[in-house]
Amino acid sequence: MTELHMSPEVRALLGPEGLARAAEVSLVDGTCVYCRTRLEGTVNMVVRTNGTFVHVVYVHAACGPSEVVPLPADHQPPVPANGYDMTMTAAVLDHGGTNLPVLVAETVAKAYAFDGSSGPGPMPELTNAVISSLLGDGFTLISRIRQAPPQIPEWVGVLLLGHGPAGEDGLLVLDPEGGKFYAGSVELPSSWLPAAAHYGWAVLYVGDVGLAELRGDDKAAVKALRTAAQAGRLVGARIAIGTPAPNTAA
Ligand SMILES: [Zn+2]
């Protein structure tokens, strides 16, 4: 169990909207940006900013304080292929009466661009830098969970069955340039592989959904996705899924 702590300077910088967003973040599966081990216990929020964007990250209380860290003026927000710390949830979810294989990626650290704001003080609006970047890559802004969004060419999810760091199932999601959008473990429900094999694709949703705590509860997962979609905080695309032959040597 983790408890999130934000210092007064962090609260003042983020303003009410930023604080509300920060409170929605799931720290499950998150790692400390300083020591790179799993977050647990008291977690401090660190905000890096240069007046153009803010990058919200999390550290152990023992590793550093909750503070605002200035960035160089020319610093750009990290792009998705930089390897954000992400949670990935696989599920087979109802879309208007059809059960579709779904992957939901949620970044643990968040990067937000300032939107039309100048000078110090709380920003009027925060634009999620990962979502902006994916929209530029052809992802669709999702408003409801009914139909699969259009497929985007050259994005692919490669399943590495039984080849994760601890022998679990792994997943690699690659963008058209071969950048690793996601590389890590994934828990596949038993119906997921047959569904993905049937379609040859899965729906990749990216946003702030809070699914890590809802794994195994498909109805609650659809509801959480719907809520994120209605808030304009969910993008999605169909991506091709490649499944290597099962590892018979294991
Ligand atoms: Zn740490």
py3Dmol code that shows the C-alpha trace and the ligand (Angstrom):
import py3Dmol

protein = """\
ATOM      1  CA  MET A   1       0.000   0.000   0.000  1.00  0.00           C
ATOM      2  CA  THR A   2       1.321   3.432  -0.873  1.00  0.00           C
ATOM      3  CA  GLU A   3       0.481   6.831   0.524  1.00  0.00           C
ATOM      4  CA  LEU A   4       1.064   9.879  -1.656  1.00  0.00           C
ATOM      5  CA  HIS A   5       2.582  13.026  -0.204  1.00  0.00           C
ATOM      6  CA  MET A   6       2.698  16.422  -1.939  1.00  0.00           C
ATOM      7  CA  SER A   7       4.549  19.414  -0.496  1.00  0.00           C
ATOM      8  CA  PRO A   8       2.899  22.870  -0.399  1.00  0.00           C
ATOM      9  CA  GLU A   9       5.140  24.097  -3.295  1.00  0.00           C
ATOM     10  CA  VAL A  10       4.064  21.107  -5.432  1.00  0.00           C
ATOM     11  CA  ARG A  11       0.395  21.735  -4.590  1.00  0.00           C
ATOM     12  CA  ALA A  12       0.749  25.434  -5.427  1.00  0.00           C
ATOM     13  CA  LEU A  13       2.372  24.716  -8.794  1.00  0.00           C
ATOM     14  CA  LEU A  14      -0.121  22.063  -9.910  1.00  0.00           C
ATOM     15  CA  GLY A  15      -3.231  23.988  -8.922  1.00  0.00           C
ATOM     16  CA  PRO A  16      -6.642  22.352  -8.397  1.00  0.00           C
ATOM     17  CA  GLU A  17      -6.795  20.507 -11.735  1.00  0.00           C
ATOM     18  CA  GLY A  18      -3.288  19.124 -11.436  1.00  0.00           C
ATOM     19  CA  LEU A  19      -3.994  17.936  -7.912  1.00  0.00           C
ATOM     20  CA  ALA A  20      -7.190  16.215  -9.009  1.00  0.00           C
ATOM     21  CA  ARG A  21      -5.277  14.446 -11.792  1.00  0.00           C
ATOM     22  CA  ALA A  22      -2.483  13.519  -9.427  1.00  0.00           C
ATOM     23  CA  ALA A  23      -4.940  11.928  -7.026  1.00  0.00           C
ATOM     24  CA  GLU A  24      -6.232   9.646  -9.823  1.00  0.00           C
ATOM     25  CA  VAL A  25      -2.832   8.158 -10.513  1.00  0.00           C
ATOM     26  CA  SER A  26      -2.314   4.516  -9.741  1.00  0.00           C
ATOM     27  CA  LEU A  27       1.058   3.850  -8.173  1.00  0.00           C
ATOM     28  CA  VAL A  28       0.618   0.082  -8.457  1.00  0.00           C
ATOM     29  CA  ASP A  29       3.562  -1.318 -10.477  1.00  0.00           C
ATOM     30  CA  GLY A  30       5.257   2.091 -10.320  1.00  0.00           C
ATOM     31  CA  THR A  31       8.947   2.502  -9.674  1.00  0.00           C
ATOM     32  CA  CYS A  32      10.871   5.258  -7.909  1.00  0.00           C
ATOM     33  CA  VAL A  33      12.649   7.459 -10.487  1.00  0.00           C
ATOM     34  CA  TYR A  34      15.679   7.789  -8.193  1.00  0.00           C
ATOM     35  CA  CYS A  35      16.405   4.208  -7.095  1.00  0.00           C
ATOM     36  CA  ARG A  36      14.349   2.389  -9.764  1.00  0.00           C
ATOM     37  CA  THR A  37      12.787  -0.027  -7.268  1.00  0.00           C
ATOM     38  CA  ARG A  38       9.085  -0.571  -6.667  1.00  0.00           C
ATOM     39  CA  LEU A  39       7.124   2.226  -4.986  1.00  0.00           C
ATOM     40  CA  GLU A  40       5.779   1.390  -1.534  1.00  0.00           C
ATOM     41  CA  GLY A  41       5.152   3.092   1.787  1.00  0.00           C
ATOM     42  CA  THR A  42       5.108   6.872   1.699  1.00  0.00           C
ATOM     43  CA  VAL A  43       5.665   8.191  -1.827  1.00  0.00           C
ATOM     44  CA  ASN A  44       6.695  11.773  -2.550  1.00  0.00           C
ATOM     45  CA  MET A  45       5.541  13.581  -5.683  1.00  0.00           C
ATOM     46  CA  VAL A  46       8.250  15.461  -7.572  1.00  0.00           C
ATOM     47  CA  VAL A  47       7.324  17.972 -10.261  1.00  0.00           C
ATOM     48  CA  ARG A  48       9.891  18.925 -12.882  1.00  0.00           C
ATOM     49  CA  THR A  49       9.053  22.032 -14.838  1.00  0.00           C
ATOM     50  CA  ASN A  50      10.532  24.707 -17.083  1.00  0.00           C
ATOM     51  CA  GLY A  51       7.440  26.840 -17.598  1.00  0.00           C
ATOM     52  CA  THR A  52       6.509  25.015 -20.823  1.00  0.00           C
ATOM     53  CA  PHE A  53       5.591  21.643 -19.436  1.00  0.00           C
ATOM     54  CA  VAL A  54       5.453  19.794 -16.178  1.00  0.00           C
ATOM     55  CA  HIS A  55       6.619  16.238 -15.608  1.00  0.00           C
ATOM     56  CA  VAL A  56       5.134  14.574 -12.555  1.00  0.00           C
ATOM     57  CA  VAL A  57       7.126  11.699 -11.101  1.00  0.00           C
ATOM     58  CA  TYR A  58       7.195   9.715  -7.874  1.00  0.00           C
ATOM     59  CA  VAL A  59       9.951   8.816  -5.426  1.00  0.00           C
ATOM     60  CA  HIS A  60      10.258   6.954  -2.123  1.00  0.00           C
ATOM     61  CA  ALA A  61      10.098   9.221   0.922  1.00  0.00           C
ATOM     62  CA  ALA A  62      13.567   7.912   1.822  1.00  0.00           C
ATOM     63  CA  CYS A  63      14.949   8.765  -1.644  1.00  0.00           C
ATOM     64  CA  GLY A  64      13.963  12.434  -1.818  1.00  0.00           C
ATOM     65  CA  PRO A  65      11.491  15.149  -0.797  1.00  0.00           C
ATOM     66  CA  SER A  66       8.321  16.253  -2.553  1.00  0.00           C
ATOM     67  CA  GLU A  67       9.610  19.286  -4.452  1.00  0.00           C
ATOM     68  CA  VAL A  68       9.587  21.354  -7.625  1.00  0.00           C
ATOM     69  CA  VAL A  69      12.707  20.764  -9.721  1.00  0.00           C
ATOM     70  CA  PRO A  70      13.542  23.356 -12.424  1.00  0.00           C
ATOM     71  CA  LEU A  71      14.388  22.084 -15.905  1.00  0.00           C
ATOM     72  CA  PRO A  72      16.409  23.822 -18.650  1.00  0.00           C
ATOM     73  CA  ALA A  73      14.247  26.106 -20.807  1.00  0.00           C
ATOM     74  CA  ASP A  74      14.886  24.043 -23.970  1.00  0.00           C
ATOM     75  CA  HIS A  75      13.935  20.752 -22.322  1.00  0.00           C
ATOM     76  CA  GLN A  76      11.231  18.905 -24.293  1.00  0.00           C
ATOM     77  CA  PRO A  77       8.610  16.579 -22.826  1.00  0.00           C
ATOM     78  CA  PRO A  78       9.638  12.937 -23.144  1.00  0.00           C
ATOM     79  CA  VAL A  79       7.914  11.122 -26.031  1.00  0.00           C
ATOM     80  CA  PRO A  80       6.211   7.746 -25.499  1.00  0.00           C
ATOM     81  CA  ALA A  81       9.071   5.803 -27.123  1.00  0.00           C
ATOM     82  CA  ASN A  82      11.398   7.147 -24.433  1.00  0.00           C
ATOM     83  CA  GLY A  83      10.062   4.348 -22.312  1.00  0.00           C
ATOM     84  CA  TYR A  84       7.682   5.786 -19.758  1.00  0.00           C
ATOM     85  CA  ASP A  85       7.134   3.741 -16.631  1.00  0.00           C
ATOM     86  CA  MET A  86       3.821   2.098 -17.561  1.00  0.00           C
ATOM     87  CA  THR A  87       1.303  -0.372 -16.274  1.00  0.00           C
ATOM     88  CA  MET A  88      -0.289  -2.672 -18.854  1.00  0.00           C
ATOM     89  CA  THR A  89      -3.602  -4.432 -18.329  1.00  0.00           C
ATOM     90  CA  ALA A  90      -4.963  -7.073 -20.718  1.00  0.00           C
ATOM     91  CA  ALA A  91      -8.675  -7.862 -20.737  1.00  0.00           C
ATOM     92  CA  VAL A  92     -11.449  -9.061 -23.018  1.00  0.00           C
ATOM     93  CA  LEU A  93     -14.114  -6.382 -22.798  1.00  0.00           C
ATOM     94  CA  ASP A  94     -17.596  -5.845 -24.152  1.00  0.00           C
ATOM     95  CA  HIS A  95     -17.811  -3.302 -26.989  1.00  0.00           C
ATOM     96  CA  GLY A  96     -21.450  -2.877 -27.954  1.00  0.00           C
ATOM     97  CA  GLY A  97     -22.144  -6.603 -27.547  1.00  0.00           C
ATOM     98  CA  THR A  98     -18.849  -7.876 -29.002  1.00  0.00           C
ATOM     99  CA  ASN A  99     -16.048  -9.080 -26.767  1.00  0.00           C
ATOM    100  CA  LEU A 100     -12.757  -7.618 -27.971  1.00  0.00           C
ATOM    101  CA  PRO A 101      -9.172  -8.199 -26.818  1.00  0.00           C
ATOM    102  CA  VAL A 102      -7.973  -5.032 -25.135  1.00  0.00           C
ATOM    103  CA  LEU A 103      -4.671  -3.720 -23.811  1.00  0.00           C
ATOM    104  CA  VAL A 104      -4.731  -0.679 -21.554  1.00  0.00           C
ATOM    105  CA  ALA A 105      -1.494   1.234 -21.008  1.00  0.00           C
ATOM    106  CA  GLU A 106      -1.256   3.803 -18.223  1.00  0.00           C
ATOM    107  CA  THR A 107       1.847   5.851 -17.549  1.00  0.00           C
ATOM    108  CA  VAL A 108       2.845   6.048 -13.916  1.00  0.00           C
ATOM    109  CA  ALA A 109       4.816   9.273 -14.289  1.00  0.00           C
ATOM    110  CA  LYS A 110       2.861  11.957 -16.123  1.00  0.00           C
ATOM    111  CA  ALA A 111       4.042  14.715 -18.419  1.00  0.00           C
ATOM    112  CA  TYR A 112       1.718  17.629 -19.071  1.00  0.00           C
ATOM    113  CA  ALA A 113       2.193  20.513 -21.469  1.00  0.00           C
ATOM    114  CA  PHE A 114       1.142  23.959 -20.379  1.00  0.00           C
ATOM    115  CA  ASP A 115      -1.727  25.138 -22.520  1.00  0.00           C
ATOM    116  CA  GLY A 116      -1.617  28.848 -23.262  1.00  0.00           C
ATOM    117  CA  SER A 117      -0.230  29.673 -19.872  1.00  0.00           C
ATOM    118  CA  SER A 118       2.615  32.070 -19.278  1.00  0.00           C
ATOM    119  CA  GLY A 119       4.322  33.266 -16.164  1.00  0.00           C
ATOM    120  CA  PRO A 120       4.343  31.654 -12.757  1.00  0.00           C
ATOM    121  CA  GLY A 121       1.343  30.311 -10.909  1.00  0.00           C
ATOM    122  CA  PRO A 122      -1.066  27.449 -11.389  1.00  0.00           C
ATOM    123  CA  MET A 123      -1.692  26.573 -15.022  1.00  0.00           C
ATOM    124  CA  PRO A 124      -5.223  26.841 -16.465  1.00  0.00           C
ATOM    125  CA  GLU A 125      -5.136  23.560 -18.354  1.00  0.00           C
ATOM    126  CA  LEU A 126      -2.915  20.521 -18.488  1.00  0.00           C
ATOM    127  CA  THR A 127      -2.452  18.545 -21.677  1.00  0.00           C
ATOM    128  CA  ASN A 128      -1.154  15.032 -21.212  1.00  0.00           C
ATOM    129  CA  ALA A 129       2.044  14.907 -23.304  1.00  0.00           C
ATOM    130  CA  VAL A 130       1.748  11.182 -24.034  1.00  0.00           C
ATOM    131  CA  ILE A 131      -1.839  11.517 -25.245  1.00  0.00           C
ATOM    132  CA  SER A 132      -0.932  14.541 -27.429  1.00  0.00           C
ATOM    133  CA  SER A 133       1.954  12.620 -28.945  1.00  0.00           C
ATOM    134  CA  LEU A 134      -0.190   9.539 -29.681  1.00  0.00           C
ATOM    135  CA  LEU A 135      -2.914  11.641 -31.305  1.00  0.00           C
ATOM    136  CA  GLY A 136      -0.171  12.945 -33.606  1.00  0.00           C
ATOM    137  CA  ASP A 137       0.752   9.321 -34.376  1.00  0.00           C
ATOM    138  CA  GLY A 138      -2.766   8.446 -35.558  1.00  0.00           C
ATOM    139  CA  PHE A 139      -4.454   7.298 -32.351  1.00  0.00           C
ATOM    140  CA  THR A 140      -8.114   8.272 -31.997  1.00  0.00           C
ATOM    141  CA  LEU A 141      -9.566  10.255 -29.114  1.00  0.00           C
ATOM    142  CA  ILE A 142     -12.085   7.837 -27.602  1.00  0.00           C
ATOM    143  CA  SER A 143     -15.459   9.196 -26.552  1.00  0.00           C
ATOM    144  CA  ARG A 144     -17.242   5.907 -25.879  1.00  0.00           C
ATOM    145  CA  ILE A 145     -16.483   2.220 -25.528  1.00  0.00           C
ATOM    146  CA  ARG A 146     -18.605   0.776 -28.285  1.00  0.00           C
ATOM    147  CA  GLN A 147     -16.623   0.048 -31.435  1.00  0.00           C
ATOM    148  CA  ALA A 148     -12.956  -0.735 -31.870  1.00  0.00           C
ATOM    149  CA  PRO A 149     -11.084   2.398 -32.975  1.00  0.00           C
ATOM    150  CA  PRO A 150      -9.409   2.344 -36.434  1.00  0.00           C
ATOM    151  CA  GLN A 151      -6.243   0.329 -36.893  1.00  0.00           C
ATOM    152  CA  ILE A 152      -2.981   2.211 -37.150  1.00  0.00           C
ATOM    153  CA  PRO A 153      -0.480   0.667 -39.529  1.00  0.00           C
ATOM    154  CA  GLU A 154       2.975  -0.430 -38.447  1.00  0.00           C
ATOM    155  CA  TRP A 155       2.277  -0.480 -34.743  1.00  0.00           C
ATOM    156  CA  VAL A 156       2.587  -4.000 -33.402  1.00  0.00           C
ATOM    157  CA  GLY A 157       2.248  -5.837 -30.127  1.00  0.00           C
ATOM    158  CA  VAL A 158       4.546  -8.844 -29.793  1.00  0.00           C
ATOM    159  CA  LEU A 159       3.724 -11.378 -27.108  1.00  0.00           C
ATOM    160  CA  LEU A 160       6.639 -13.135 -25.481  1.00  0.00           C
ATOM    161  CA  LEU A 161       4.885 -16.017 -23.784  1.00  0.00           C
ATOM    162  CA  GLY A 162       6.752 -17.199 -20.715  1.00  0.00           C
ATOM    163  CA  HIS A 163       9.691 -14.904 -21.494  1.00  0.00           C
ATOM    164  CA  GLY A 164       9.146 -12.078 -19.007  1.00  0.00           C
ATOM    165  CA  PRO A 165      11.836 -11.200 -16.455  1.00  0.00           C
ATOM    166  CA  ALA A 166      10.508 -13.832 -14.015  1.00  0.00           C
ATOM    167  CA  GLY A 167       9.206 -16.344 -16.560  1.00  0.00           C
ATOM    168  CA  GLU A 168       5.852 -14.609 -16.846  1.00  0.00           C
ATOM    169  CA  ASP A 169       4.288 -13.498 -20.116  1.00  0.00           C
ATOM    170  CA  GLY A 170       5.907 -10.460 -21.680  1.00  0.00           C
ATOM    171  CA  LEU A 171       4.686  -7.875 -24.147  1.00  0.00           C
ATOM    172  CA  LEU A 172       6.525  -5.552 -26.481  1.00  0.00           C
ATOM    173  CA  VAL A 173       4.602  -2.733 -28.180  1.00  0.00           C
ATOM    174  CA  LEU A 174       6.583  -1.146 -31.006  1.00  0.00           C
ATOM    175  CA  ASP A 175       5.852   2.062 -32.896  1.00  0.00           C
ATOM    176  CA  PRO A 176       6.566   2.411 -36.663  1.00  0.00           C
ATOM    177  CA  GLU A 177      10.134   3.576 -35.976  1.00  0.00           C
ATOM    178  CA  GLY A 178      10.775   0.512 -33.840  1.00  0.00           C
ATOM    179  CA  GLY A 179      10.605   2.600 -30.659  1.00  0.00           C
ATOM    180  CA  LYS A 180       9.547   0.618 -27.618  1.00  0.00           C
ATOM    181  CA  PHE A 181       6.254   2.073 -26.463  1.00  0.00           C
ATOM    182  CA  TYR A 182       6.041  -0.711 -23.895  1.00  0.00           C
ATOM    183  CA  ALA A 183       8.351  -3.533 -22.875  1.00  0.00           C
ATOM    184  CA  GLY A 184       7.403  -5.490 -19.813  1.00  0.00           C
ATOM    185  CA  SER A 185       5.206  -8.120 -18.322  1.00  0.00           C
ATOM    186  CA  VAL A 186       1.495  -8.605 -18.916  1.00  0.00           C
ATOM    187  CA  GLU A 187      -1.072 -10.858 -17.264  1.00  0.00           C
ATOM    188  CA  LEU A 188      -3.237 -12.424 -19.955  1.00  0.00           C
ATOM    189  CA  PRO A 189      -6.696 -13.655 -18.974  1.00  0.00           C
ATOM    190  CA  SER A 190      -7.387 -17.110 -20.490  1.00  0.00           C
ATOM    191  CA  SER A 191      -9.809 -15.760 -23.103  1.00  0.00           C
ATOM    192  CA  TRP A 192      -7.414 -13.036 -24.310  1.00  0.00           C
ATOM    193  CA  LEU A 193      -5.110 -15.072 -26.595  1.00  0.00           C
ATOM    194  CA  PRO A 194      -7.932 -16.855 -28.461  1.00  0.00           C
ATOM    195  CA  ALA A 195      -9.665 -13.497 -29.008  1.00  0.00           C
ATOM    196  CA  ALA A 196      -6.471 -11.812 -30.252  1.00  0.00           C
ATOM    197  CA  ALA A 197      -5.700 -14.807 -32.498  1.00  0.00           C
ATOM    198  CA  HIS A 198      -9.240 -14.646 -33.920  1.00  0.00           C
ATOM    199  CA  TYR A 199      -8.983 -10.954 -34.855  1.00  0.00           C
ATOM    200  CA  GLY A 200      -5.236 -10.642 -35.406  1.00  0.00           C
ATOM    201  CA  TRP A 201      -5.336  -7.368 -33.495  1.00  0.00           C
ATOM    202  CA  ALA A 202      -6.098  -5.927 -30.108  1.00  0.00           C
ATOM    203  CA  VAL A 203      -7.411  -2.527 -29.080  1.00  0.00           C
ATOM    204  CA  LEU A 204      -4.672  -0.539 -27.369  1.00  0.00           C
ATOM    205  CA  TYR A 205      -6.091   2.120 -25.072  1.00  0.00           C
ATOM    206  CA  VAL A 206      -3.819   4.676 -23.447  1.00  0.00           C
ATOM    207  CA  GLY A 207      -4.908   7.066 -20.730  1.00  0.00           C
ATOM    208  CA  ASP A 208      -5.401   7.566 -17.031  1.00  0.00           C
ATOM    209  CA  VAL A 209      -7.928   4.872 -16.178  1.00  0.00           C
ATOM    210  CA  GLY A 210      -6.883   3.325 -12.877  1.00  0.00           C
ATOM    211  CA  LEU A 211      -7.254  -0.259 -14.110  1.00  0.00           C
ATOM    212  CA  ALA A 212      -4.399  -1.788 -12.136  1.00  0.00           C
ATOM    213  CA  GLU A 213      -6.663  -2.014  -9.090  1.00  0.00           C
ATOM    214  CA  LEU A 214      -9.571  -3.472 -11.090  1.00  0.00           C
ATOM    215  CA  ARG A 215      -7.854  -6.451 -12.727  1.00  0.00           C
ATOM    216  CA  GLY A 216     -10.220  -9.380 -13.128  1.00  0.00           C
ATOM    217  CA  ASP A 217     -13.363  -7.252 -12.786  1.00  0.00           C
ATOM    218  CA  ASP A 218     -14.327  -6.701 -16.428  1.00  0.00           C
ATOM    219  CA  LYS A 219     -17.529  -4.773 -15.722  1.00  0.00           C
ATOM    220  CA  ALA A 220     -15.670  -2.315 -13.497  1.00  0.00           C
ATOM    221  CA  ALA A 221     -12.929  -2.059 -16.140  1.00  0.00           C
ATOM    222  CA  VAL A 222     -15.412  -1.083 -18.868  1.00  0.00           C
ATOM    223  CA  LYS A 223     -16.940   1.461 -16.512  1.00  0.00           C
ATOM    224  CA  ALA A 224     -13.515   2.972 -15.714  1.00  0.00           C
ATOM    225  CA  LEU A 225     -12.666   3.153 -19.428  1.00  0.00           C
ATOM    226  CA  ARG A 226     -15.995   4.822 -20.133  1.00  0.00           C
ATOM    227  CA  THR A 227     -15.341   7.392 -17.393  1.00  0.00           C
ATOM    228  CA  ALA A 228     -11.864   8.169 -18.779  1.00  0.00           C
ATOM    229  CA  ALA A 229     -13.324   8.457 -22.296  1.00  0.00           C
ATOM    230  CA  GLN A 230     -16.050  10.843 -21.164  1.00  0.00           C
ATOM    231  CA  ALA A 231     -13.404  12.982 -19.479  1.00  0.00           C
ATOM    232  CA  GLY A 232     -11.464  13.177 -22.765  1.00  0.00           C
ATOM    233  CA  ARG A 233      -8.532  11.313 -21.254  1.00  0.00           C
ATOM    234  CA  LEU A 234      -8.427   8.180 -23.391  1.00  0.00           C
ATOM    235  CA  VAL A 235      -6.956   7.490 -26.818  1.00  0.00           C
ATOM    236  CA  GLY A 236      -6.996   4.201 -28.651  1.00  0.00           C
ATOM    237  CA  ALA A 237      -6.105   2.295 -31.791  1.00  0.00           C
ATOM    238  CA  ARG A 238      -6.211  -1.231 -33.114  1.00  0.00           C
ATOM    239  CA  ILE A 239      -2.722  -2.659 -33.334  1.00  0.00           C
ATOM    240  CA  ALA A 240      -1.591  -5.907 -34.937  1.00  0.00           C
ATOM    241  CA  ILE A 241      -0.731  -8.661 -32.488  1.00  0.00           C
ATOM    242  CA  GLY A 242       2.043 -11.136 -33.198  1.00  0.00           C
ATOM    243  CA  THR A 243       2.180 -14.332 -31.205  1.00  0.00           C
ATOM    244  CA  PRO A 244       5.336 -16.412 -31.394  1.00  0.00           C
ATOM    245  CA  ALA A 245       5.055 -20.197 -31.146  1.00  0.00           C
ATOM    246  CA  PRO A 246       4.728 -21.305 -27.510  1.00  0.00           C
ATOM    247  CA  ASN A 247       8.054 -22.047 -25.902  1.00  0.00           C
ATOM    248  CA  THR A 248       8.104 -25.847 -25.744  1.00  0.00           C
ATOM    249  CA  ALA A 249      11.612 -25.993 -24.288  1.00  0.00           C
ATOM    250  CA  ALA A 250      10.558 -24.442 -20.970  1.00  0.00           C
TER     251      ALA A 250
END
"""
ligand_1 = """\
1
ZN
Zn 13.547 5.108 -4.225
"""
view = py3Dmol.view(width=600, height=400)
view.addModel(protein, "pdb")
view.setStyle({"model": 0}, {"cartoon": {"style": "trace"}})
view.addModel(ligand_1, "xyz")
view.setStyle({"model": 1}, {"stick": {}})
view.zoomTo()
view.show()
